[in-house]
């Protein structure tokens, strides 16, 4: 069968690698993709938000399955456009992708169906938000309602910071229209854990847990990024946490969406906070996380095509989802200066050392080819170096060893990805 993947980052590279392992797939396309993905898929020069062109390409090439990797096209309704033309596509429709597209919607859903989350209020008027903050308890969290590349969340330690945050989100529109509405939420403390799941509208199957590192600098300092690294499984995701979430969070979320007439098919990413009062939902995403996909998918035993088709067909209950009994760590190699400003165009060396390995992977996020056919840096997050190991400590040591294989000017990374493992 022919498969089209929509997206251009490390997540889409991880999806492409998983698809490549399927014996059912004869040809992979990726729109628009990147230089690394281009080694295993035919790149198509169509952007993720060019729905008409994507649909036309899928019809012309007789694509059997399209996989949407990114949040923007899902929230924008790309799945609906494919379905109108009778094309098979993996991902939630627009009315279900709102689970990620609007934080106000997801918070209201959790409140209505008693799914544990932080206390909150929603505002569309900056003056009312400021008035509310006058009597608030600090620290407090401000969230832009819409999509903001994982960066529209501000933790404010005092009233002055909160006032500046309201201005940034709602008045200066730093995150664009995502800041038309804002959620003000109580600050929760505890360990963060990410749990990805496959959903077919009624059945949910949980993947292996993971933990992301969002801040740019070691020790969780610096600005928020799209993610500087991750590890899987999380030692903090215990059997007790799993049992609680299966009872009060996972199925409850799928059922809530169905009751609202928003049947969800695709990936639900649960961002959890393990508080003293038990696990609570920080946020939902409606697709694979990036870089969570880079540590979860290499450990999945199933044929990803079988699982995705079961989600589309409502037969996920017949899938026995299995993961390897090991661990994986991903360290992101970024351009120094990310996420603010950075130079591009530096030659990347050492990538050949990953070829043919089942233990070491290099997922491209921001790469391109120059006129000599050499890989060059072409973004803030350039590569995701992932390694497996029998234990998390072994996987972490392997991942950092593998980061030394890769060289490019301006190379920057955190040195404490997975350090929390030592505290488990």
C-alpha positions as a LaTeX table, in Angstrom:
\begin{tabular}{lrrr}
\hline
Residue & $x$ (\AA) & $y$ (\AA) & $z$ (\AA) \\
\hline
Unk1 & 0.00 & 0.00 & 0.00 \\
Unk2 & 0.97 & 3.65 & $-0.44$ \\
Unk3 & 1.20 & 5.90 & 2.62 \\
Unk4 & 1.39 & 9.71 & 2.83 \\
Unk5 & 2.68 & 11.35 & 6.04 \\
Unk6 & 1.89 & 15.04 & 6.60 \\
Unk7 & 4.47 & 17.05 & 8.57 \\
Unk8 & 8.15 & 17.94 & 8.60 \\
Unk9 & 9.69 & 17.30 & 12.02 \\
Unk10 & 11.34 & 14.66 & 14.15 \\
Unk11 & 7.95 & 13.22 & 15.04 \\
Unk12 & 7.14 & 12.65 & 11.36 \\
Unk13 & 10.56 & 11.04 & 10.85 \\
Unk14 & 9.79 & 8.64 & 13.74 \\
Unk15 & 6.38 & 7.87 & 12.19 \\
Unk16 & 8.02 & 7.30 & 8.79 \\
Unk17 & 10.53 & 4.88 & 10.31 \\
Unk18 & 7.70 & 2.95 & 11.98 \\
Unk19 & 5.74 & 2.86 & 8.71 \\
Unk20 & 8.84 & 1.66 & 6.84 \\
Unk21 & 8.96 & $-1.43$ & 9.10 \\
Unk22 & 5.46 & $-2.48$ & 7.97 \\
Unk23 & 5.48 & $-5.36$ & 5.49 \\
Unk24 & 2.21 & $-3.96$ & 4.08 \\
Unk25 & 3.77 & $-0.71$ & 2.80 \\
Unk26 & 5.38 & $-0.46$ & $-0.62$ \\
Unk27 & 5.77 & 3.33 & $-0.97$ \\
Unk28 & 6.02 & 6.24 & 1.52 \\
Unk29 & 5.50 & 9.92 & 0.70 \\
Unk30 & 5.93 & 12.84 & 3.10 \\
Unk31 & 4.61 & 16.38 & 2.68 \\
Unk32 & 6.65 & 18.50 & 3.03 \\
Unk33 & 9.10 & 16.36 & 5.07 \\
Unk34 & 12.77 & 17.14 & 5.64 \\
Unk35 & 16.14 & 15.91 & 4.39 \\
Unk36 & 16.29 & 13.01 & 6.84 \\
Unk37 & 12.79 & 11.80 & 6.02 \\
Unk38 & 13.81 & 12.05 & 2.37 \\
Unk39 & 16.15 & 9.09 & 2.88 \\
Unk40 & 13.17 & 6.75 & 3.40 \\
Unk41 & 10.26 & 8.58 & 1.75 \\
Unk42 & 9.58 & 10.57 & $-1.41$ \\
Unk43 & 9.25 & 14.22 & $-0.40$ \\
Unk44 & 6.27 & 16.15 & $-1.76$ \\
Unk45 & 6.56 & 19.99 & $-1.90$ \\
Unk46 & 3.15 & 20.63 & $-0.33$ \\
Unk47 & 2.80 & 22.43 & 3.01 \\
Unk48 & 0.80 & 20.90 & 5.86 \\
Unk49 & $-1.93$ & 23.57 & 5.66 \\
Unk50 & $-2.45$ & 23.29 & 1.88 \\
Unk51 & $-5.43$ & 20.95 & 2.26 \\
Unk52 & $-6.66$ & 21.12 & $-1.36$ \\
Unk53 & $-3.22$ & 20.23 & $-2.72$ \\
Unk54 & $-2.79$ & 17.38 & $-0.21$ \\
Unk55 & $-6.17$ & 15.90 & $-1.12$ \\
Unk56 & $-5.47$ & 16.26 & $-4.84$ \\
Unk57 & $-2.10$ & 14.54 & $-4.45$ \\
Unk58 & $-3.62$ & 11.66 & $-2.43$ \\
Unk59 & $-6.25$ & 11.12 & $-5.14$ \\
Unk60 & $-3.79$ & 11.40 & $-8.02$ \\
Unk61 & $-1.27$ & 8.98 & $-6.49$ \\
Unk62 & $-3.99$ & 6.63 & $-5.17$ \\
Unk63 & $-2.72$ & 6.92 & $-1.59$ \\
Unk64 & $-4.17$ & 4.14 & 0.60 \\
Unk65 & $-3.60$ & 5.87 & 3.96 \\
Unk66 & $-2.65$ & 9.41 & 4.97 \\
Unk67 & $-1.21$ & 10.00 & 8.45 \\
Unk68 & $-1.45$ & 13.53 & 9.85 \\
Unk69 & 1.46 & 14.21 & 12.19 \\
Unk70 & 0.99 & 17.88 & 13.08 \\
Unk71 & $-1.48$ & 19.77 & 15.25 \\
Unk72 & $-2.24$ & 22.76 & 12.98 \\
Unk73 & $-3.76$ & 20.78 & 10.08 \\
Unk74 & $-5.73$ & 18.55 & 12.48 \\
Unk75 & $-7.23$ & 21.53 & 14.31 \\
Unk76 & $-7.82$ & 23.18 & 10.92 \\
Unk77 & $-9.92$ & 20.25 & 9.69 \\
Unk78 & $-7.67$ & 18.41 & 7.23 \\
Unk79 & $-9.18$ & 15.03 & 8.17 \\
Unk80 & $-12.67$ & 16.27 & 7.24 \\
Unk81 & $-11.38$ & 17.35 & 3.82 \\
Unk82 & $-9.86$ & 13.91 & 3.14 \\
Unk83 & $-12.98$ & 12.09 & 4.33 \\
Unk84 & $-15.21$ & 14.22 & 2.05 \\
Unk85 & $-13.31$ & 12.72 & $-0.88$ \\
Unk86 & $-13.60$ & 9.17 & 0.46 \\
Unk87 & $-9.89$ & 8.99 & 1.35 \\
Unk88 & $-8.60$ & 6.98 & 4.33 \\
Unk89 & $-6.86$ & 9.25 & 6.83 \\
Unk90 & $-5.54$ & 8.79 & 10.36 \\
Unk91 & $-6.26$ & 11.55 & 12.85 \\
Unk92 & $-9.22$ & 13.24 & 14.57 \\
Unk93 & $-11.77$ & 15.33 & 12.70 \\
Unk94 & $-11.89$ & 19.06 & 13.35 \\
Unk95 & $-14.68$ & 18.79 & 15.94 \\
Unk96 & $-12.56$ & 16.29 & 17.93 \\
Unk97 & $-9.15$ & 17.96 & 17.44 \\
Unk98 & $-10.57$ & 20.89 & 19.44 \\
Unk99 & $-9.47$ & 18.81 & 22.43 \\
Unk100 & $-6.02$ & 20.26 & 21.71 \\
Unk101 & $-7.11$ & 23.30 & 19.72 \\
Unk102 & $-8.84$ & 25.01 & 22.64 \\
Unk103 & $-7.62$ & 24.82 & 26.22 \\
Unk104 & $-10.87$ & 26.43 & 27.35 \\
Unk105 & $-12.85$ & 23.64 & 25.65 \\
Unk106 & $-10.74$ & 20.87 & 27.18 \\
Unk107 & $-10.89$ & 22.40 & 30.68 \\
Unk108 & $-14.67$ & 22.77 & 30.43 \\
Unk109 & $-14.93$ & 19.15 & 29.25 \\
Unk110 & $-12.91$ & 17.90 & 32.21 \\
Unk111 & $-14.99$ & 19.93 & 34.65 \\
Unk112 & $-18.27$ & 18.65 & 33.15 \\
Unk113 & $-17.22$ & 14.98 & 33.26 \\
Unk114 & $-15.28$ & 15.06 & 36.56 \\
Unk115 & $-11.91$ & 14.31 & 34.98 \\
Unk116 & $-9.24$ & 15.45 & 37.51 \\
Unk117 & $-7.49$ & 18.68 & 36.50 \\
Unk118 & $-6.34$ & 21.98 & 38.03 \\
Unk119 & $-8.89$ & 24.60 & 39.11 \\
Unk120 & $-9.20$ & 27.33 & 36.46 \\
Unk121 & $-11.08$ & 30.30 & 35.01 \\
Unk122 & $-11.39$ & 31.34 & 31.35 \\
Unk123 & $-11.20$ & 34.95 & 30.09 \\
Unk124 & $-11.67$ & 36.72 & 26.76 \\
Unk125 & $-11.30$ & 40.22 & 28.26 \\
Unk126 & $-7.83$ & 41.22 & 29.54 \\
Unk127 & $-9.35$ & 43.67 & 32.06 \\
Unk128 & $-11.41$ & 40.90 & 33.67 \\
Unk129 & $-8.36$ & 38.65 & 33.73 \\
Unk130 & $-6.34$ & 41.36 & 35.51 \\
Unk131 & $-9.14$ & 41.92 & 38.01 \\
Unk132 & $-9.27$ & 38.18 & 38.77 \\
Unk133 & $-5.49$ & 38.06 & 39.28 \\
Unk134 & $-5.65$ & 40.80 & 41.95 \\
Unk135 & $-7.10$ & 38.24 & 44.36 \\
Unk136 & $-5.32$ & 35.15 & 43.06 \\
Unk137 & $-2.89$ & 32.84 & 44.85 \\
Unk138 & 0.63 & 32.68 & 43.41 \\
Unk139 & 2.40 & 31.12 & 41.62 \\
Unk140 & $-0.27$ & 30.85 & 38.93 \\
Unk141 & $-0.37$ & 29.61 & 35.32 \\
Unk142 & $-1.53$ & 31.58 & 32.26 \\
Unk143 & $-2.34$ & 29.63 & 29.09 \\
Unk144 & $-3.12$ & 30.96 & 25.62 \\
Unk145 & $-6.30$ & 29.15 & 24.57 \\
Unk146 & $-5.20$ & 28.06 & 21.09 \\
Unk147 & $-2.18$ & 26.40 & 19.48 \\
Unk148 & 1.14 & 28.08 & 20.31 \\
Unk149 & 3.81 & 25.52 & 19.35 \\
Unk150 & 3.97 & 24.30 & 22.95 \\
Unk151 & 5.09 & 27.75 & 24.13 \\
Unk152 & 1.85 & 29.53 & 25.12 \\
Unk153 & 2.08 & 28.68 & 28.82 \\
Unk154 & 3.46 & 31.16 & 31.37 \\
Unk155 & 4.15 & 30.36 & 35.04 \\
Unk156 & 3.90 & 33.61 & 37.01 \\
Unk157 & 5.44 & 33.92 & 40.48 \\
Unk158 & 3.73 & 37.19 & 41.44 \\
Unk159 & 1.13 & 39.76 & 40.35 \\
Unk160 & 3.61 & 41.85 & 38.34 \\
Unk161 & 4.66 & 38.83 & 36.28 \\
Unk162 & 1.02 & 37.88 & 35.79 \\
Unk163 & 0.11 & 41.37 & 34.57 \\
Unk164 & 2.99 & 41.24 & 32.09 \\
Unk165 & 1.78 & 37.78 & 31.01 \\
Unk166 & $-1.76$ & 38.98 & 30.32 \\
Unk167 & $-0.32$ & 41.81 & 28.19 \\
Unk168 & 1.94 & 39.37 & 26.31 \\
Unk169 & $-0.82$ & 36.84 & 25.56 \\
Unk170 & $-3.99$ & 38.93 & 25.16 \\
Unk171 & $-2.85$ & 42.42 & 24.18 \\
Unk172 & 0.51 & 42.06 & 22.41 \\
Unk173 & $-0.74$ & 38.76 & 20.86 \\
Unk174 & 2.70 & 37.14 & 21.14 \\
Unk175 & 1.04 & 33.83 & 20.26 \\
Unk176 & $-1.28$ & 35.32 & 17.65 \\
Unk177 & $-4.98$ & 34.46 & 17.73 \\
Unk178 & $-4.19$ & 31.68 & 20.24 \\
Unk179 & $-4.32$ & 34.51 & 22.80 \\
Unk180 & $-7.85$ & 35.73 & 21.98 \\
Unk181 & $-8.96$ & 33.67 & 24.98 \\
Unk182 & $-6.88$ & 32.74 & 28.01 \\
Unk183 & $-7.10$ & 30.17 & 30.77 \\
Unk184 & $-5.84$ & 31.09 & 34.24 \\
Unk185 & $-5.07$ & 27.94 & 36.16 \\
Unk186 & $-3.91$ & 26.98 & 39.64 \\
Unk187 & $-0.22$ & 26.05 & 39.79 \\
Unk188 & 0.26 & 22.34 & 40.38 \\
Unk189 & 3.43 & 20.72 & 41.69 \\
Unk190 & 4.67 & 17.20 & 41.09 \\
Unk191 & 6.22 & 15.07 & 38.38 \\
Unk192 & 5.06 & 15.55 & 34.79 \\
Unk193 & 4.39 & 12.42 & 32.75 \\
Unk194 & 3.26 & 12.07 & 29.12 \\
Unk195 & 1.04 & 9.16 & 28.10 \\
Unk196 & 0.21 & 8.58 & 24.43 \\
Unk197 & $-2.77$ & 6.49 & 23.38 \\
Unk198 & $-4.48$ & 5.12 & 20.28 \\
Unk199 & $-8.26$ & 5.74 & 20.14 \\
Unk200 & $-10.96$ & 4.43 & 17.77 \\
Unk201 & $-13.88$ & 6.52 & 19.02 \\
Unk202 & $-14.80$ & 4.14 & 21.83 \\
Unk203 & $-11.80$ & 1.97 & 22.70 \\
Unk204 & $-8.51$ & 3.38 & 24.01 \\
Unk205 & $-5.15$ & 1.57 & 24.08 \\
Unk206 & $-2.35$ & 3.12 & 26.12 \\
Unk207 & 1.21 & 3.31 & 24.79 \\
Unk208 & 4.34 & 3.40 & 26.92 \\
Unk209 & 4.75 & 6.45 & 29.19 \\
Unk210 & 7.35 & 9.15 & 28.57 \\
Unk211 & 8.69 & 12.35 & 30.11 \\
Unk212 & 9.63 & 15.49 & 28.19 \\
Unk213 & 12.07 & 18.31 & 28.98 \\
Unk214 & 10.64 & 21.60 & 27.71 \\
Unk215 & 13.10 & 24.23 & 28.97 \\
Unk216 & 16.07 & 25.21 & 26.83 \\
Unk217 & 18.72 & 24.99 & 29.56 \\
Unk218 & 20.09 & 22.40 & 31.97 \\
Unk219 & 18.23 & 22.19 & 35.28 \\
Unk220 & 14.99 & 23.23 & 33.56 \\
Unk221 & 16.19 & 26.80 & 33.11 \\
Unk222 & 15.67 & 29.15 & 30.19 \\
Unk223 & 12.79 & 29.58 & 27.78 \\
Unk224 & 10.13 & 27.02 & 26.88 \\
Unk225 & 10.88 & 25.09 & 23.69 \\
Unk226 & 9.14 & 22.47 & 21.59 \\
Unk227 & 11.09 & 19.90 & 23.64 \\
Unk228 & 14.82 & 19.34 & 24.28 \\
Unk229 & 14.64 & 15.61 & 24.95 \\
Unk230 & 12.63 & 12.85 & 26.50 \\
Unk231 & 12.77 & 9.36 & 27.98 \\
Unk232 & 10.47 & 6.33 & 28.08 \\
Unk233 & 9.10 & 4.70 & 30.14 \\
Unk234 & 8.78 & 7.09 & 33.09 \\
Unk235 & 9.75 & 5.42 & 36.38 \\
Unk236 & 7.24 & 7.73 & 38.06 \\
Unk237 & 4.36 & 6.24 & 36.08 \\
Unk238 & 3.68 & 3.45 & 38.56 \\
Unk239 & 1.10 & 0.65 & 38.46 \\
Unk240 & $-0.92$ & 2.68 & 40.98 \\
Unk241 & $-0.90$ & 5.78 & 38.72 \\
Unk242 & $-1.84$ & 3.62 & 35.72 \\
Unk243 & $-4.77$ & 2.07 & 37.58 \\
Unk244 & $-6.06$ & 5.49 & 38.71 \\
Unk245 & $-5.81$ & 7.01 & 35.21 \\
Unk246 & $-7.50$ & 4.04 & 33.57 \\
Unk247 & $-10.37$ & 4.45 & 36.02 \\
Unk248 & $-10.77$ & 8.23 & 36.04 \\
Unk249 & $-8.93$ & 9.77 & 33.05 \\
Unk250 & $-8.36$ & 7.73 & 29.88 \\
Unk251 & $-11.67$ & 6.03 & 29.10 \\
Unk252 & $-13.51$ & 8.92 & 30.74 \\
Unk253 & $-11.98$ & 11.35 & 28.23 \\
Unk254 & $-12.88$ & 9.17 & 25.22 \\
Unk255 & $-16.44$ & 8.68 & 26.52 \\
Unk256 & $-16.81$ & 12.41 & 27.24 \\
Unk257 & $-15.91$ & 13.30 & 23.66 \\
Unk258 & $-18.36$ & 10.70 & 22.32 \\
Unk259 & $-21.15$ & 12.06 & 24.54 \\
Unk260 & $-20.44$ & 15.56 & 23.20 \\
Unk261 & $-20.92$ & 14.28 & 19.64 \\
Unk262 & $-17.19$ & 14.63 & 18.96 \\
Unk263 & $-16.09$ & 11.04 & 18.34 \\
Unk264 & $-12.30$ & 10.95 & 18.64 \\
Unk265 & $-10.25$ & 8.70 & 16.35 \\
Unk266 & $-6.48$ & 8.97 & 16.34 \\
Unk267 & $-3.95$ & 9.81 & 19.06 \\
Unk268 & $-4.76$ & 11.35 & 22.42 \\
Unk269 & $-1.68$ & 12.56 & 24.26 \\
Unk270 & $-2.33$ & 12.96 & 27.99 \\
Unk271 & $-0.06$ & 15.43 & 29.77 \\
Unk272 & $-0.32$ & 14.42 & 33.43 \\
Unk273 & 0.87 & 16.01 & 36.67 \\
Unk274 & 1.42 & 13.56 & 39.51 \\
Unk275 & 0.32 & 15.75 & 42.44 \\
Unk276 & 0.04 & 14.96 & 46.15 \\
Unk277 & $-3.71$ & 14.67 & 45.53 \\
Unk278 & $-3.22$ & 12.14 & 42.75 \\
Unk279 & $-2.73$ & 12.39 & 38.97 \\
Unk280 & $-4.34$ & 15.37 & 37.21 \\
Unk281 & $-4.57$ & 16.27 & 33.52 \\
Unk282 & $-2.39$ & 19.24 & 32.54 \\
Unk283 & $-3.39$ & 19.17 & 28.88 \\
Unk284 & $-4.49$ & 17.05 & 25.96 \\
Unk285 & $-2.83$ & 16.88 & 22.57 \\
Unk286 & $-4.51$ & 15.35 & 19.54 \\
Unk287 & $-1.40$ & 13.79 & 17.94 \\
Unk288 & 1.94 & 12.19 & 18.76 \\
Unk289 & 4.19 & 14.35 & 20.91 \\
Unk290 & 7.51 & 15.60 & 19.62 \\
Unk291 & 9.98 & 14.33 & 20.87 \\
Unk292 & 7.84 & 11.70 & 22.71 \\
Unk293 & 7.19 & 9.81 & 19.46 \\
Unk294 & 10.96 & 9.42 & 19.07 \\
Unk295 & 11.23 & 7.27 & 22.23 \\
Unk296 & 7.84 & 5.52 & 22.15 \\
Unk297 & 7.54 & 4.38 & 18.51 \\
Unk298 & 10.97 & 2.65 & 18.30 \\
Unk299 & 9.83 & 0.45 & 21.22 \\
Unk300 & 6.44 & $-0.51$ & 19.74 \\
Unk301 & 6.25 & $-4.14$ & 18.58 \\
Unk302 & 3.05 & $-3.84$ & 16.53 \\
Unk303 & 2.80 & $-2.98$ & 12.85 \\
Unk304 & 1.79 & 0.70 & 13.08 \\
Unk305 & $-0.41$ & 0.40 & 9.96 \\
Unk306 & $-2.50$ & $-2.37$ & 11.59 \\
Unk307 & $-3.03$ & $-0.20$ & 14.67 \\
Unk308 & $-3.90$ & 2.98 & 12.75 \\
Unk309 & $-6.35$ & 1.17 & 10.48 \\
Unk310 & $-8.03$ & $-0.37$ & 13.53 \\
Unk311 & $-8.49$ & 3.17 & 14.91 \\
Unk312 & $-10.14$ & 4.28 & 11.66 \\
Unk313 & $-12.35$ & 1.16 & 11.46 \\
Unk314 & $-13.39$ & 1.08 & 15.14 \\
Unk315 & $-11.74$ & $-2.31$ & 15.75 \\
Unk316 & $-8.99$ & $-1.27$ & 18.17 \\
Unk317 & $-10.39$ & $-3.69$ & 20.77 \\
Unk318 & $-8.99$ & $-6.50$ & 18.61 \\
Unk319 & $-5.41$ & $-5.13$ & 18.76 \\
Unk320 & $-2.98$ & $-6.40$ & 21.40 \\
Unk321 & $-0.75$ & $-3.34$ & 21.73 \\
Unk322 & 2.74 & $-4.35$ & 22.82 \\
Unk323 & 6.02 & $-2.59$ & 23.63 \\
Unk324 & 9.54 & $-3.88$ & 24.13 \\
Unk325 & 10.61 & $-4.43$ & 27.75 \\
Unk326 & 13.39 & $-1.86$ & 27.58 \\
Unk327 & 13.91 & 1.91 & 27.61 \\
Unk328 & 14.77 & 4.75 & 25.25 \\
Unk329 & 16.20 & 8.25 & 25.67 \\
Unk330 & 16.16 & 11.06 & 23.09 \\
Unk331 & 18.53 & 14.05 & 23.28 \\
Unk332 & 17.73 & 16.94 & 20.94 \\
Unk333 & 20.67 & 18.54 & 19.15 \\
Unk334 & 19.66 & 22.14 & 18.56 \\
Unk335 & 21.16 & 25.28 & 17.03 \\
Unk336 & 22.72 & 27.48 & 19.72 \\
Unk337 & 20.37 & 30.38 & 20.39 \\
Unk338 & 17.17 & 28.32 & 19.97 \\
Unk339 & 14.31 & 29.13 & 20.63 \\
Unk340 & 15.06 & 32.82 & 20.00 \\
Unk341 & 17.53 & 33.35 & 17.13 \\
Unk342 & 20.11 & 31.07 & 15.58 \\
Unk343 & 22.17 & 30.56 & 12.43 \\
Unk344 & 21.46 & 27.84 & 9.87 \\
Unk345 & 23.32 & 26.17 & 7.02 \\
Unk346 & 26.10 & 24.34 & 8.88 \\
Unk347 & 27.23 & 20.95 & 7.52 \\
Unk348 & 26.25 & 17.97 & 9.71 \\
Unk349 & 28.80 & 15.13 & 10.01 \\
Unk350 & 28.64 & 11.64 & 11.52 \\
Unk351 & 25.10 & 10.61 & 10.54 \\
Unk352 & 26.32 & 7.47 & 8.76 \\
Unk353 & 27.05 & 5.87 & 12.16 \\
Unk354 & 23.30 & 5.42 & 12.76 \\
Unk355 & 22.61 & 3.56 & 9.51 \\
Unk356 & 21.17 & 0.07 & 9.87 \\
Unk357 & 21.00 & 0.17 & 13.68 \\
Unk358 & 18.02 & $-1.06$ & 15.71 \\
Unk359 & 19.41 & 0.46 & 18.91 \\
Unk360 & 20.50 & 3.95 & 17.82 \\
Unk361 & 18.38 & 6.39 & 15.80 \\
Unk362 & 18.86 & 9.92 & 14.50 \\
Unk363 & 15.55 & 11.62 & 13.78 \\
Unk364 & 15.79 & 14.77 & 11.64 \\
Unk365 & 13.78 & 17.81 & 12.68 \\
Unk366 & 15.47 & 20.80 & 11.03 \\
Unk367 & 17.78 & 19.56 & 8.29 \\
Unk368 & 18.20 & 20.16 & 4.57 \\
Unk369 & 20.56 & 19.12 & 1.75 \\
Unk370 & 22.99 & 21.61 & 0.21 \\
Unk371 & 23.98 & 21.64 & $-3.46$ \\
Unk372 & 26.78 & 19.14 & $-2.70$ \\
Unk373 & 24.26 & 16.67 & $-1.27$ \\
Unk374 & 25.50 & 17.23 & 2.31 \\
Unk375 & 23.13 & 17.45 & 5.27 \\
Unk376 & 23.00 & 20.96 & 6.75 \\
Unk377 & 21.22 & 22.53 & 9.72 \\
Unk378 & 17.91 & 24.16 & 8.80 \\
Unk379 & 16.06 & 24.87 & 12.05 \\
Unk380 & 16.17 & 25.40 & 15.81 \\
Unk381 & 15.77 & 21.76 & 16.72 \\
Unk382 & 18.02 & 19.99 & 14.23 \\
Unk383 & 18.19 & 16.31 & 15.24 \\
Unk384 & 16.82 & 13.96 & 17.88 \\
Unk385 & 19.42 & 11.37 & 18.89 \\
Unk386 & 17.63 & 8.35 & 20.38 \\
Unk387 & 19.15 & 5.25 & 21.92 \\
Unk388 & 17.68 & 2.16 & 23.53 \\
Unk389 & 18.99 & 0.27 & 26.55 \\
Unk390 & 17.93 & $-2.51$ & 28.90 \\
Unk391 & 17.36 & 0.15 & 31.56 \\
Unk392 & 16.77 & 3.91 & 31.47 \\
Unk393 & 20.28 & 4.55 & 32.81 \\
Unk394 & 21.80 & 2.42 & 30.06 \\
Unk395 & 19.63 & 4.12 & 27.40 \\
Unk396 & 20.67 & 7.53 & 28.72 \\
Unk397 & 24.37 & 6.63 & 28.61 \\
Unk398 & 23.93 & 5.26 & 25.07 \\
Unk399 & 22.08 & 8.38 & 23.88 \\
Unk400 & 24.74 & 10.76 & 25.17 \\
Unk401 & 27.46 & 8.57 & 23.67 \\
Unk402 & 25.67 & 8.79 & 20.30 \\
Unk403 & 25.41 & 12.61 & 20.49 \\
Unk404 & 29.21 & 12.64 & 20.25 \\
Unk405 & 29.04 & 10.95 & 16.83 \\
Unk406 & 27.32 & 14.00 & 15.35 \\
Unk407 & 29.14 & 17.24 & 14.64 \\
Unk408 & 28.00 & 20.61 & 13.33 \\
Unk409 & 28.94 & 24.21 & 14.12 \\
Unk410 & 26.58 & 25.85 & 16.61 \\
Unk411 & 25.56 & 22.44 & 18.10 \\
Unk412 & 23.73 & 22.83 & 21.40 \\
Unk413 & 22.06 & 20.33 & 23.73 \\
Unk414 & 21.01 & 19.85 & 27.31 \\
Unk415 & 23.24 & 17.54 & 29.34 \\
Unk416 & 20.64 & 16.44 & 31.90 \\
Unk417 & 17.97 & 14.71 & 29.81 \\
Unk418 & 16.68 & 11.82 & 31.90 \\
Unk419 & 18.64 & 12.89 & 34.98 \\
Unk420 & 15.42 & 12.43 & 36.97 \\
Unk421 & 15.93 & 8.70 & 36.40 \\
Unk422 & 18.62 & 8.78 & 39.09 \\
Unk423 & 16.04 & 10.07 & 41.60 \\
Unk424 & 13.47 & 7.37 & 40.89 \\
\hline
\end{tabular}
